[in-house]
């Protein structure tokens, strides 16, 4: 997902293809977005993958381990969501079995206050509970250096047998066994459906069952309550000693804001006599998922041979991120983010409010990498309205023309990655639907009122209400006619609007492309755009993309590169705009841009569609001819860009 490669496991750490296979629960989490209210009163939910082993597979993958999940999901949209999201995260999914009869599990939660987190598990006859021995492939288990089993999946006989088979194969192959006690009383039938947040109910039956697992383990991790249930004791120190009599495993005791203690060897009479990991006091926002983040951090150290103190510190830091944010798996830090936090810390007790850390998290967990972007821009409104000359009949045909443009782009793309479209909401609804059928297409949508200076948003100045119903992979595009020599008052107004768009994008979780055109309102020299970018970065703007006009020289592009690489090395990069320049002019602009390290492609519109739009709206060109004409012109630019890239590489 990240543009910055995840930290890789040191060479020599193990020759097996996988570092870790996690086994057990895989659900879709629906978390209430209204904070401080009962679950009964929540009106909307945020969706993510969930379930302890599923979360850990994501967390360890983000931290650089080669992870896999072994579970079952339903043969439906939620099951496909889990599989696709894990693939985006870099988790190996060949151990996920599709169950044709059962639905994917759901978990629904709200944050009522900082101590109450009502939680409902929808797990009646769910897919992951049907995991059985036949789902455990010997070759797959042998491909990993470690296997993680979870307490909840010992509650069902079939899942219990599956995990024990995996343990047996793993031990035979020399792999290590990790046990996350993962105790949920109501999933053992000890509490009602509405007691999902309950963390501890003593049970001799559960304790006796879990004790049979301990002897096979190399690492046992749990909270104080989980250590008690695994041991059957009512006193924490006695519980640790009982576990030690049954297992030689390293024991990790999670203690929330107090950090953790790691016990290797005999358990003394002093509870504090262990390896203490550094804690990170932070504001609690949602405790659910903190343990999964913690385990991810600890395993990153433990499986790469780090000292326990280091592993514990990483674990505590990852847990701190999780409890300071709303969701589970999506909130676990990447390796880049974890290292940034350990080096710089944070002035915020609520880490979700730290802009610098949030930017690193956002930029290293984007849904996909886009190293190349060649887009056909048909988001134009006023230009097409001018061609229609106010004729109501011609205006009504603009939406159909934009659908033809999508067909032209698809004809050139031929299913290849690296292609995209800019399409507007005003005339482009049908075109957006058509483009959405091409899953690899990058799609950007404008929010500015065409031609506005100072910048004004189209339709409504309330971006939050407008953006919330956008698809998650649609990128916000906002154009500002901004020049660094503009009057201070004008620049202040422009920056305020751009800042509003940027903050809205981050709030609703959408990428943003900021387009800057300076040449229409002032002199454009080698320092104009670099100066503009410096001012916008100074204002706190860190967009995912910049869209910039062609520069006259390589010197200008080198200066632009320097600004972006210094101010935001996690920026996706720059796309070049066309401004209806003829092909020969664009050719020179492309050649200069190809010398840049940060320019990743182009988004050109009128150069491609203007002639076809005039002829088609006037009835002088058929649908097929319009598609053919636009496809030929788009292909010419694509071929040029790719050819220049090959020349540069040579």
Backbone torsions as a table, in degrees:
resi	resn	phi	psi	omega
1	UNK	NA	-41.0	-173.1
2	UNK	-77.8	148.8	171.1
3	UNK	-73.4	-29.0	177.5
4	UNK	-90.0	120.1	-175.8
5	UNK	-57.4	141.4	176.1
6	UNK	-64.0	149.7	176.9
7	UNK	-61.5	130.4	-177.1
8	UNK	-91.1	151.0	177.2
9	UNK	-64.0	134.0	-179.0
10	UNK	-54.3	142.9	179.2
11	UNK	-61.8	145.0	-178.4
12	UNK	90.4	-8.2	-179.1
13	UNK	-69.1	-20.5	178.5
14	UNK	163.8	141.4	-174.9
15	UNK	-89.7	-5.5	-177.6
16	UNK	-73.7	151.1	-177.0
17	UNK	-62.5	-32.6	-177.1
18	UNK	-114.8	144.7	172.8
19	UNK	-84.7	-34.2	-170.5
20	UNK	-153.2	136.4	166.6
21	UNK	-116.8	125.0	175.0
22	UNK	-101.6	144.3	-173.7
23	UNK	-127.1	135.5	171.8
24	UNK	133.3	-135.1	-170.1
25	UNK	-63.8	138.1	171.5
26	UNK	-143.2	114.4	-175.9
27	UNK	-133.6	172.9	168.1
28	UNK	-104.0	123.6	179.3
29	UNK	-92.2	133.6	174.6
30	UNK	-120.6	108.6	-174.0
31	UNK	-108.4	128.0	-179.0
32	UNK	-58.3	132.0	-177.8
33	UNK	-89.1	-10.8	174.7
34	UNK	-93.3	119.5	-173.9
35	UNK	-96.8	136.2	178.1
36	UNK	90.4	32.5	-179.5
37	UNK	-144.7	161.9	178.4
38	UNK	-68.2	154.9	175.8
39	UNK	-59.8	-32.7	178.2
40	UNK	-59.9	-25.6	-173.2
41	UNK	-105.9	1.8	178.8
42	UNK	-69.7	137.5	-175.9
43	UNK	-106.9	-24.4	-179.0
44	UNK	-147.3	157.1	-172.0
45	UNK	-132.8	149.4	171.5
46	UNK	-99.1	139.3	-174.4
47	UNK	-107.8	139.2	174.7
48	UNK	-155.9	169.6	172.0
49	UNK	-73.1	154.3	-178.0
50	UNK	-152.8	-175.4	-174.5
51	UNK	95.8	131.7	-172.7
52	UNK	-47.0	-58.3	-177.5
53	UNK	-66.4	-31.8	177.4
54	UNK	-64.9	-45.6	178.2
55	UNK	-61.3	-41.2	-178.3
56	UNK	-67.8	-35.2	177.1
57	UNK	-62.2	-40.0	177.6
58	UNK	-67.2	-47.7	-176.7
59	UNK	-61.0	-44.4	-179.0
60	UNK	-69.5	-34.3	176.1
61	UNK	-64.2	-41.0	178.4
62	UNK	-63.7	-28.5	-178.3
63	UNK	-91.9	7.7	170.6
64	UNK	104.0	-1.7	178.1
65	UNK	-84.1	155.9	175.9
66	UNK	-92.1	100.7	-169.5
67	UNK	-113.1	156.6	177.2
68	UNK	-142.7	156.0	176.4
69	UNK	-118.4	136.4	175.7
70	UNK	-117.3	113.2	-175.7
71	UNK	-165.1	-171.8	171.1
72	UNK	-124.5	145.7	171.9
73	UNK	-132.4	160.9	179.4
74	UNK	-73.6	159.6	177.3
75	UNK	-88.3	65.0	-176.2
76	UNK	-155.5	-175.1	-171.2
77	UNK	-61.8	-38.9	-178.6
78	UNK	-69.0	-38.3	176.4
79	UNK	-64.6	-40.8	177.7
80	UNK	-67.4	-34.8	176.6
81	UNK	-59.6	-46.0	180.0
82	UNK	-60.8	-47.9	-178.4
83	UNK	-61.4	-45.9	-177.4
84	UNK	-67.5	-39.6	179.6
85	UNK	-66.2	-40.2	178.0
86	UNK	-63.7	-38.4	177.0
87	UNK	-63.1	-40.1	176.3
88	UNK	-62.6	-32.8	-178.3
89	UNK	-81.1	-8.3	-178.9
90	UNK	87.8	16.5	178.0
91	UNK	-87.2	134.9	176.0
92	UNK	-68.5	129.2	-173.3
93	UNK	-114.1	7.3	-176.7
94	UNK	-71.2	-11.0	175.2
95	UNK	-88.0	0.4	179.6
96	UNK	-88.6	120.4	-179.7
97	UNK	-95.2	132.6	176.0
98	UNK	-88.4	120.8	-178.1
99	UNK	-95.2	115.4	-176.1
100	UNK	-75.7	-11.0	-173.5
101	UNK	-106.2	-25.8	-171.0
102	UNK	-114.9	155.3	178.3
103	UNK	-88.3	153.0	172.7
104	UNK	-64.6	140.5	-179.7
105	UNK	-67.9	153.5	175.7
106	UNK	-125.9	149.6	170.2
107	UNK	-132.2	130.8	-177.1
108	UNK	-123.1	129.3	-172.7
109	UNK	-138.2	153.2	169.4
110	UNK	-133.3	156.7	174.3
111	UNK	-101.4	98.5	-178.1
112	UNK	-77.8	-39.7	173.0
113	UNK	-163.6	-170.2	-174.9
114	UNK	-75.9	0.4	179.3
115	UNK	-126.8	-10.9	-176.5
116	UNK	-123.2	124.7	-176.5
117	UNK	-134.1	75.6	-178.5
118	UNK	-52.4	134.4	-171.9
119	UNK	-140.7	129.1	176.1
120	UNK	-115.3	130.2	173.4
121	UNK	-102.3	124.1	173.3
122	UNK	-101.1	91.4	-171.3
123	UNK	-132.8	16.4	177.2
124	UNK	-65.0	115.8	178.4
125	UNK	51.0	39.2	-177.4
126	UNK	-79.2	166.7	-173.2
127	UNK	-62.6	-48.9	-173.5
128	UNK	-67.5	-26.7	177.1
129	UNK	-69.0	-15.7	-179.7
130	UNK	-89.3	3.9	177.9
131	UNK	-52.8	135.3	-177.0
132	UNK	-139.9	175.7	-176.3
133	UNK	-60.1	-33.2	-179.3
134	UNK	-64.3	-21.0	179.9
135	UNK	-79.6	-9.5	-175.9
136	UNK	-94.3	103.4	178.3
137	UNK	-84.2	125.8	-178.8
138	UNK	-61.2	-43.9	-179.8
139	UNK	-61.6	-39.6	-179.3
140	UNK	-64.7	-46.8	179.7
141	UNK	-62.5	-40.2	-179.0
142	UNK	-68.2	-13.3	-177.8
143	UNK	-82.5	-1.3	-174.8
144	UNK	-116.7	150.1	176.3
145	UNK	-80.4	-21.5	-179.6
146	UNK	-150.1	150.0	176.2
147	UNK	-126.4	132.5	178.9
148	UNK	-108.5	123.5	174.6
149	UNK	-109.6	156.3	-173.5
150	UNK	-127.1	145.4	-173.6
151	UNK	-58.3	-42.0	-176.4
152	UNK	-59.4	-34.3	-176.9
153	UNK	-80.5	3.4	168.4
154	UNK	-91.7	-0.9	-176.9
155	UNK	-79.8	-20.3	179.7
156	UNK	-111.9	135.2	-175.6
157	UNK	-55.8	-43.3	-177.4
158	UNK	-68.5	-43.1	178.8
159	UNK	-69.1	-36.0	175.4
160	UNK	-58.2	-48.6	-179.5
161	UNK	-63.4	-37.4	179.4
162	UNK	-63.5	-46.6	-179.4
163	UNK	-65.6	-38.8	179.6
164	UNK	-67.2	-35.5	175.1
165	UNK	-63.4	-43.4	178.8
166	UNK	-61.9	-41.4	178.3
167	UNK	-60.6	-44.7	-177.6
168	UNK	-62.0	-46.8	-179.8
169	UNK	-65.5	-43.0	-178.2
170	UNK	-61.6	-44.3	-179.6
171	UNK	-64.5	-39.2	178.3
172	UNK	-63.2	-30.5	-177.8
173	UNK	-91.3	2.3	178.6
174	UNK	85.8	10.2	179.1
175	UNK	-80.9	159.8	179.4
176	UNK	-95.3	151.2	-176.5
177	UNK	-110.6	125.0	178.3
178	UNK	-110.7	132.2	179.6
179	UNK	-119.0	111.6	170.4
180	UNK	-93.7	112.9	-172.3
181	UNK	-60.9	-35.4	166.9
182	UNK	42.3	63.9	-174.3
183	UNK	-92.6	120.3	174.5
184	UNK	-125.0	99.5	-174.0
185	UNK	-51.9	-40.4	-175.3
186	UNK	-74.0	-17.2	174.8
187	UNK	-81.4	-8.2	170.5
188	UNK	-100.2	8.1	179.0
189	UNK	77.3	21.7	-176.3
190	UNK	-99.2	-3.9	-178.9
191	UNK	-152.5	165.5	-177.4
192	UNK	-74.5	173.8	-178.8
193	UNK	-59.5	-33.0	-176.0
194	UNK	-84.6	8.6	-178.6
195	UNK	-107.9	31.9	-177.7
196	UNK	-60.7	-29.4	-179.0
197	UNK	-83.6	-6.0	178.9
198	UNK	-61.3	130.5	-175.3
199	UNK	-102.5	-20.0	-175.1
200	UNK	-153.1	124.3	165.9
201	UNK	-137.0	121.9	-179.8
202	UNK	-63.3	140.5	179.5
203	UNK	-154.6	115.3	177.0
204	UNK	-61.7	-35.6	-179.9
205	UNK	-63.0	-48.0	-179.9
206	UNK	-65.6	-43.9	-179.1
207	UNK	-60.6	-45.9	179.7
208	UNK	-60.5	-37.8	-179.7
209	UNK	-67.4	-48.6	-176.5
210	UNK	-68.6	-30.3	-179.2
211	UNK	-62.6	-26.1	179.5
212	UNK	-72.7	-12.3	-179.4
213	UNK	-90.9	-29.7	-167.3
214	UNK	-58.4	-37.5	-175.2
215	UNK	-65.9	-20.5	-179.5
216	UNK	-88.4	-3.3	-168.2
217	UNK	-94.4	149.3	173.1
218	UNK	-104.4	-21.8	178.7
219	UNK	-144.8	127.0	178.9
220	UNK	-123.2	125.4	-175.9
221	UNK	-127.5	131.8	178.0
222	UNK	-166.5	163.0	172.2
223	UNK	-76.2	177.2	177.5
224	UNK	-58.3	-44.4	-180.0
225	UNK	-64.2	-38.1	-178.7
226	UNK	-70.6	-36.2	175.4
227	UNK	-63.8	-37.9	178.0
228	UNK	-64.1	-45.9	-177.5
229	UNK	-69.0	-34.5	-179.5
230	UNK	-69.9	-25.1	-176.6
231	UNK	-100.1	-24.7	-174.8
232	UNK	82.0	6.3	-179.5
233	UNK	-93.8	164.1	176.4
234	UNK	-108.5	-5.3	178.6
235	UNK	-116.3	134.5	-173.1
236	UNK	-62.6	-46.3	-179.0
237	UNK	-63.4	-43.0	177.6
238	UNK	-62.6	-36.3	179.4
239	UNK	-63.0	-45.1	178.9
240	UNK	-62.3	-41.3	-179.1
241	UNK	-67.7	-37.1	177.6
242	UNK	-64.8	-43.6	177.7
243	UNK	-61.1	-38.9	179.9
244	UNK	-65.0	-34.1	177.9
245	UNK	-67.0	-23.5	-177.3
246	UNK	-98.7	-16.1	-172.3
247	UNK	-151.7	142.6	174.5
248	UNK	-90.5	5.9	-173.6
249	UNK	-62.8	154.5	166.0
250	UNK	-68.2	130.1	-178.8
251	UNK	-109.7	130.1	177.9
252	UNK	-116.7	118.8	179.1
253	UNK	-99.1	115.5	179.3
254	UNK	-85.8	131.6	-176.7
255	UNK	-127.4	29.0	175.6
256	UNK	61.0	-130.8	-176.4
257	UNK	-64.0	-15.6	177.4
258	UNK	-84.2	2.0	178.1
259	UNK	88.8	-135.4	-178.4
260	UNK	-153.6	165.8	174.2
261	UNK	-128.8	134.0	179.0
262	UNK	-107.2	129.5	-179.6
263	UNK	-115.3	116.5	172.8
264	UNK	-117.3	126.5	-178.9
265	UNK	89.6	-162.3	-175.4
266	UNK	-61.0	151.1	176.2
267	UNK	-96.3	119.4	-179.8
268	UNK	-82.6	179.5	179.1
269	UNK	-78.9	-6.1	179.2
270	UNK	-100.8	112.8	-177.9
271	UNK	-58.0	-29.4	-177.6
272	UNK	-84.2	-1.3	-176.1
273	UNK	-83.1	73.5	178.1
274	UNK	-155.9	-173.3	178.8
275	UNK	-88.9	114.7	-175.2
276	UNK	-94.6	125.0	176.3
277	UNK	-86.7	144.3	-179.8
278	UNK	-60.8	130.0	177.8
279	UNK	-92.1	163.7	-179.1
280	UNK	-132.7	94.1	-179.3
281	UNK	-64.2	122.2	179.8
282	UNK	-142.2	169.0	177.4
283	UNK	-76.4	131.4	179.2
284	UNK	-81.0	126.2	178.8
285	UNK	-111.7	-45.3	176.7
286	UNK	-157.3	118.0	-175.2
287	UNK	-78.3	-19.3	-176.4
288	UNK	-65.5	128.8	-179.8
289	UNK	95.4	-9.5	-179.4
290	UNK	-62.9	-40.1	-179.6
291	UNK	-65.6	-34.5	179.4
292	UNK	-69.9	-39.9	175.1
293	UNK	-64.5	-43.0	177.9
294	UNK	-56.9	-50.0	-178.7
295	UNK	-60.8	-38.8	179.4
296	UNK	-60.2	-46.1	179.6
297	UNK	-64.8	-41.3	-178.9
298	UNK	-65.9	-42.3	-178.9
299	UNK	-66.2	-33.0	176.9
300	UNK	-58.2	-40.3	178.0
301	UNK	-78.7	-46.0	-174.1
302	UNK	-63.2	-40.1	-178.0
303	UNK	-81.6	-8.2	177.0
304	UNK	-111.7	11.9	172.6
305	UNK	78.6	21.2	178.2
306	UNK	-75.6	155.7	172.8
307	UNK	-59.3	150.3	-178.7
308	UNK	-56.7	-35.4	-179.2
309	UNK	-62.7	-39.0	177.7
310	UNK	-68.0	-46.2	179.0
311	UNK	-58.8	-41.4	-178.8
312	UNK	-66.4	-39.2	178.5
313	UNK	-64.6	-44.8	177.6
314	UNK	-61.2	-41.2	-179.6
315	UNK	-62.2	-46.9	-179.4
316	UNK	-63.0	-39.4	179.0
317	UNK	-64.2	-43.9	178.9
318	UNK	-63.3	-40.4	177.3
319	UNK	-62.8	-37.2	178.6
320	UNK	-62.1	-40.8	177.0
321	UNK	-60.4	-44.4	-175.1
322	UNK	-64.4	-44.8	-176.5
323	UNK	-74.1	-14.8	-180.0
324	UNK	-91.7	-1.7	-178.3
325	UNK	-128.1	171.8	-170.4
326	UNK	-79.9	-50.9	-169.6
327	UNK	-88.4	-172.7	-180.0
328	UNK	-102.8	-92.5	-176.1
329	UNK	-53.1	-42.6	-178.1
330	UNK	-62.1	-20.1	-174.7
331	UNK	-93.1	-9.8	179.7
332	UNK	-65.9	135.0	-175.6
333	UNK	-73.7	156.5	168.8
334	UNK	-82.3	168.8	178.4
335	UNK	-60.5	-42.2	178.7
336	UNK	-59.9	-44.0	-179.0
337	UNK	-67.3	-41.9	179.6
338	UNK	-61.6	-45.4	180.0
339	UNK	-64.8	-37.5	177.2
340	UNK	-61.3	-45.4	-179.0
341	UNK	-64.7	-43.5	-179.2
342	UNK	-66.1	-30.2	-179.8
343	UNK	-82.1	-41.2	-172.1
344	UNK	-104.7	-21.3	-174.9
345	UNK	64.9	-161.8	178.8
346	UNK	-153.3	142.9	175.2
347	UNK	-82.2	-10.4	-176.3
348	UNK	-96.8	130.0	171.5
349	UNK	-70.9	-30.4	174.6
350	UNK	-96.1	98.9	-173.0
351	UNK	-60.6	-26.4	-179.9
352	UNK	-65.3	-12.7	179.9
353	UNK	-96.8	-2.0	-179.0
354	UNK	-84.1	108.0	-174.4
355	UNK	-62.3	-40.2	-177.5
356	UNK	-65.6	-46.3	179.6
357	UNK	-66.9	-41.1	179.5
358	UNK	-60.1	-36.9	179.6
359	UNK	-66.8	-43.3	178.3
360	UNK	-61.6	-42.6	179.6
361	UNK	-62.3	-48.7	-178.9
362	UNK	-59.5	-48.3	-172.5
363	UNK	-72.2	-22.5	-180.0
364	UNK	-100.7	5.6	176.0
365	UNK	-127.4	23.2	177.5
366	UNK	-59.5	154.3	-171.7
367	UNK	-63.4	-27.9	178.8
368	UNK	-160.9	158.2	173.9
369	UNK	-82.5	141.8	177.5
370	UNK	-133.2	80.5	-178.1
371	UNK	-74.4	-15.7	-178.8
372	UNK	-141.2	134.0	179.2
373	UNK	-139.9	113.2	176.9
374	UNK	-119.6	106.4	-169.9
375	UNK	-116.6	141.6	170.7
376	UNK	-95.3	117.3	-176.2
377	UNK	-93.8	116.5	174.4
378	UNK	-129.2	33.0	178.9
379	UNK	-85.4	7.4	-177.8
380	UNK	-69.3	135.9	176.9
381	UNK	-115.7	-59.9	-175.2
382	UNK	-63.9	-35.9	-178.6
383	UNK	-65.2	-41.6	178.2
384	UNK	-72.7	-32.6	175.1
385	UNK	-64.0	-37.1	177.2
386	UNK	-64.6	-40.2	178.5
387	UNK	-63.3	-37.6	179.9
388	UNK	-74.7	-15.1	176.3
389	UNK	53.5	36.3	176.2
390	UNK	76.6	0.7	-179.8
391	UNK	-69.5	116.8	-176.2
392	UNK	-56.7	-38.5	-179.2
393	UNK	-64.9	-42.9	179.9
394	UNK	-69.5	-38.3	177.2
395	UNK	-60.5	-37.5	-178.4
396	UNK	-69.3	-16.3	-178.7
397	UNK	-92.5	-9.0	-178.8
398	UNK	-57.5	-43.4	178.7
399	UNK	-57.1	-40.6	-179.8
400	UNK	-66.5	-35.2	178.0
401	UNK	-64.1	-37.6	-179.2
402	UNK	-67.6	-31.3	174.3
403	UNK	-64.1	-38.6	176.9
404	UNK	-63.4	-35.8	178.3
405	UNK	-64.4	-38.5	176.3
406	UNK	-62.2	-42.7	178.3
407	UNK	-60.9	-38.3	178.6
408	UNK	-65.2	-44.8	179.5
409	UNK	-63.6	-41.6	179.7
410	UNK	-64.7	-35.3	178.9
411	UNK	-63.2	-37.3	178.7
412	UNK	-76.5	-40.6	-175.7
413	UNK	-66.1	-39.9	-179.5
414	UNK	51.6	39.3	177.2
415	UNK	78.5	0.3	179.8
416	UNK	-77.3	154.0	175.5
417	UNK	-79.3	166.9	177.8
418	UNK	95.3	5.7	-178.7
419	UNK	-113.1	156.6	-179.2
420	UNK	-161.7	179.9	-179.5
421	UNK	-141.1	145.9	164.4
422	UNK	-107.7	119.8	-175.1
423	UNK	-137.4	140.5	-176.3
424	UNK	-94.0	165.3	175.8
425	UNK	-82.4	-22.3	-172.6
426	UNK	-72.0	-50.2	-179.3
427	UNK	-115.3	-1.8	-167.2
428	UNK	-106.4	15.0	-176.5
429	UNK	-56.0	-50.8	-178.8
430	UNK	-64.9	-36.2	178.2
431	UNK	-66.7	-37.0	177.4
432	UNK	-64.4	-41.7	176.6
433	UNK	-61.5	-43.0	-179.2
434	UNK	-64.9	-42.0	179.7
435	UNK	-67.3	-33.5	179.9
436	UNK	-63.3	-21.4	177.8
437	UNK	-70.4	-17.5	178.3
438	UNK	-100.4	94.7	-167.7
439	UNK	-61.4	-27.5	-178.4
440	UNK	-82.0	-10.3	-178.8
441	UNK	-66.9	132.5	165.5
442	UNK	-79.9	135.1	-178.7
443	UNK	-126.8	125.5	175.0
444	UNK	-117.7	146.5	-179.1
445	UNK	-131.9	135.2	-177.6
446	UNK	-80.0	151.1	175.4
447	UNK	-122.8	-5.3	-176.2
448	UNK	-85.3	151.2	170.2
449	UNK	-73.0	121.3	-174.9
450	UNK	-52.0	130.8	175.6
451	UNK	78.6	-1.0	-174.9
452	UNK	-69.5	137.0	176.7
453	UNK	-156.8	105.0	10.0
454	UNK	-69.5	160.5	-177.4
455	UNK	-54.9	132.0	173.5
456	UNK	-132.1	141.5	178.9
457	UNK	-79.6	147.5	178.1
458	UNK	-80.0	145.0	175.8
459	UNK	74.6	-57.3	-175.6
460	UNK	-152.0	147.0	176.1
461	UNK	-86.4	-4.8	177.9
462	UNK	-92.1	88.8	-175.4
463	UNK	-69.0	-33.9	-176.9
464	UNK	-55.7	-46.7	-178.7
465	UNK	-70.1	-25.7	-179.5
466	UNK	-80.7	-38.1	-172.2
467	UNK	-82.7	-21.0	-171.3
468	UNK	-62.8	-25.9	-179.0
469	UNK	-98.5	9.8	175.2
470	UNK	-74.1	144.5	170.6
471	UNK	-56.1	147.6	-172.6
472	UNK	-65.0	-23.8	-177.7
473	UNK	-100.7	12.1	172.8
474	UNK	-86.9	132.7	-177.2
475	UNK	-95.0	134.0	176.1
476	UNK	-75.0	130.9	173.9
477	UNK	-117.0	128.4	178.3
478	UNK	-132.2	125.7	-178.0
479	UNK	-101.7	131.0	175.0
480	UNK	-128.4	128.1	173.0
481	UNK	-82.8	86.6	-170.7
482	UNK	-116.9	129.0	176.2
483	UNK	-127.6	135.3	-178.0
484	UNK	-64.0	-16.2	177.5
485	UNK	-95.7	8.1	176.0
486	UNK	-62.8	157.5	174.0
487	UNK	-57.6	147.3	-176.0
488	UNK	-57.0	-40.1	-178.2
489	UNK	-64.0	-40.6	178.8
490	UNK	-66.2	-43.5	-179.8
491	UNK	-63.4	-38.9	178.8
492	UNK	-61.2	-43.0	179.3
493	UNK	-65.6	-41.8	179.7
494	UNK	-63.4	-46.9	-178.1
495	UNK	-63.7	-40.0	-179.8
496	UNK	-60.8	-40.9	179.2
497	UNK	-69.0	-42.0	177.8
498	UNK	-63.6	-39.2	178.9
499	UNK	-64.3	-39.3	177.6
500	UNK	-61.2	-42.7	179.1
501	UNK	-66.0	-41.7	-179.6
502	UNK	-63.4	-46.1	-179.5
503	UNK	-64.9	-38.0	178.0
504	UNK	-64.9	-40.6	179.0
505	UNK	-59.7	-45.2	-179.1
506	UNK	-68.5	-36.7	-178.0
507	UNK	-64.7	-41.1	-177.0
508	UNK	-96.6	2.5	175.4
509	UNK	70.9	47.1	176.2
510	UNK	-124.2	147.0	175.7
511	UNK	-73.2	157.3	-179.5
512	UNK	-134.8	135.9	173.8
513	UNK	-112.4	124.5	176.7
514	UNK	-104.6	121.8	179.1
515	UNK	-101.1	127.0	179.9
516	UNK	-117.5	121.7	173.0
517	UNK	-119.2	113.8	-178.8
518	UNK	-104.9	-28.0	-170.9
519	UNK	-66.0	-19.1	-179.2
520	UNK	-80.1	-13.1	-174.5
521	UNK	-134.5	32.2	178.1
522	UNK	162.7	177.1	-178.7
523	UNK	-70.0	140.8	178.1
524	UNK	-117.4	106.0	176.7
525	UNK	-121.5	-170.2	-174.2
526	UNK	-66.4	-17.3	-177.8
527	UNK	-108.2	-4.3	-174.6
528	UNK	-62.3	-56.5	-177.5
529	UNK	-68.8	-42.5	175.3
530	UNK	-55.9	-39.8	178.0
531	UNK	-65.5	-42.0	179.1
532	UNK	-61.2	-44.6	-179.9
533	UNK	-63.8	-40.0	177.9
534	UNK	-59.6	-43.3	179.9
535	UNK	-65.1	-39.3	-178.7
536	UNK	-72.5	-36.8	173.6
537	UNK	-64.3	-39.9	177.5
538	UNK	-59.5	-28.3	-180.0
539	UNK	-82.1	2.0	177.4
540	UNK	91.1	11.8	-179.8
541	UNK	-87.6	125.1	175.5
542	UNK	-134.3	75.1	-177.2
543	UNK	-69.4	161.2	176.2
544	UNK	-70.0	-36.2	-179.7
545	UNK	-134.0	151.6	163.2
546	UNK	-111.6	144.2	171.4
547	UNK	-120.2	119.8	-170.8
548	UNK	-129.3	152.1	178.0
549	UNK	-74.0	157.6	179.2
550	UNK	-57.7	144.3	178.5
551	UNK	-105.3	149.0	-173.6
552	UNK	-75.1	-20.9	-173.3
553	UNK	-142.7	161.9	174.5
554	UNK	-68.3	-28.1	178.4
555	UNK	-61.0	-42.1	178.9
556	UNK	-62.2	-44.4	179.8
557	UNK	-65.5	-36.3	177.9
558	UNK	-63.6	-38.5	178.7
559	UNK	-68.8	-38.9	176.5
560	UNK	-62.9	-44.9	176.9
561	UNK	-55.0	-45.4	-176.5
562	UNK	-62.5	-40.7	179.6
563	UNK	-63.9	-48.7	-176.6
564	UNK	-66.2	-43.8	-177.6
565	UNK	-67.2	-29.1	178.9
566	UNK	-81.7	-43.6	-173.2
567	UNK	-84.4	-34.0	-178.5
568	UNK	-155.3	82.1	179.3
569	UNK	-65.0	-11.4	178.5
570	UNK	-90.8	0.1	176.9
571	UNK	-60.9	139.0	177.6
572	UNK	-61.6	-36.9	178.8
573	UNK	136.4	-162.1	-174.6
574	UNK	-116.5	140.3	166.5
575	UNK	-114.9	144.9	-175.0
576	UNK	-91.5	136.4	176.3
577	UNK	-99.5	165.5	-171.6
578	UNK	-106.2	-36.4	179.6
579	UNK	58.2	35.0	177.2
580	UNK	59.7	26.0	177.4
581	UNK	-71.3	143.9	176.4
582	UNK	-65.9	163.1	-174.1
583	UNK	-54.5	-45.2	-175.8
584	UNK	-63.6	-36.8	177.5
585	UNK	-69.5	-42.9	177.6
586	UNK	-61.5	-35.3	-179.8
587	UNK	-58.3	-43.8	178.0
588	UNK	-67.0	-40.5	178.5
589	UNK	-64.6	-39.6	177.0
590	UNK	-62.2	-43.3	-177.8
591	UNK	-61.5	-42.9	178.6
592	UNK	-67.2	-41.1	-178.0
593	UNK	-66.9	-30.6	-178.9
594	UNK	-66.0	-14.2	176.2
595	UNK	-80.6	-10.7	-176.8
596	UNK	-81.7	145.7	175.8
597	UNK	-80.6	-25.6	-172.6
598	UNK	-99.9	-13.9	178.7
599	UNK	-76.8	121.2	-174.9
600	UNK	-108.4	-2.5	-179.5
601	UNK	162.4	-154.1	-175.6
602	UNK	-144.6	159.1	171.9
603	UNK	-136.0	98.0	-172.9
604	UNK	-116.4	139.7	-176.7
605	UNK	-122.4	-76.9	-170.0
606	UNK	-61.8	-32.3	175.6
607	UNK	-55.7	-31.5	-176.7
608	UNK	-92.2	-45.1	-169.3
609	UNK	-104.5	-11.2	-170.8
610	UNK	-58.7	-49.6	-178.2
611	UNK	-63.6	-43.1	-179.4
612	UNK	-64.8	-39.3	-179.4
613	UNK	-62.6	-45.4	-179.5
614	UNK	-62.1	-46.2	-177.1
615	UNK	-70.7	-41.3	-176.9
616	UNK	-69.4	-43.8	179.1
617	UNK	-65.2	-29.2	179.2
618	UNK	-84.0	-3.0	179.2
619	UNK	81.8	12.4	-179.0
620	UNK	-93.5	0.7	-176.2
621	UNK	-142.9	134.4	178.3
622	UNK	-78.3	170.8	176.4
623	UNK	-57.4	-47.6	-176.9
624	UNK	-63.0	-40.3	179.5
625	UNK	-67.0	-38.6	179.1
626	UNK	-64.8	-44.4	178.2
627	UNK	-61.8	-44.9	-178.9
628	UNK	-62.5	-43.1	-179.3
629	UNK	-63.7	-47.4	-179.6
630	UNK	-68.1	-38.4	179.5
631	UNK	-63.2	-40.9	-179.8
632	UNK	-63.2	-42.6	-178.7
633	UNK	-71.9	-38.1	177.0
634	UNK	-65.8	-43.4	179.6
635	UNK	-61.4	-37.9	179.3
636	UNK	-61.0	-40.9	178.7
637	UNK	-71.1	-39.7	177.1
638	UNK	-60.7	-48.1	-179.7
639	UNK	-61.2	-40.3	179.3
640	UNK	-62.9	-47.0	-178.0
641	UNK	-62.1	-44.3	-178.9
642	UNK	-68.0	-38.5	178.8
643	UNK	-64.3	-43.3	177.8
644	UNK	-63.0	-33.5	177.5
645	UNK	-67.2	-40.4	177.4
646	UNK	-64.7	-39.0	178.3
647	UNK	-64.3	-41.5	179.3
648	UNK	-63.0	-42.5	-178.9
649	UNK	-65.5	-35.5	-179.6
650	UNK	-70.1	NA	NA
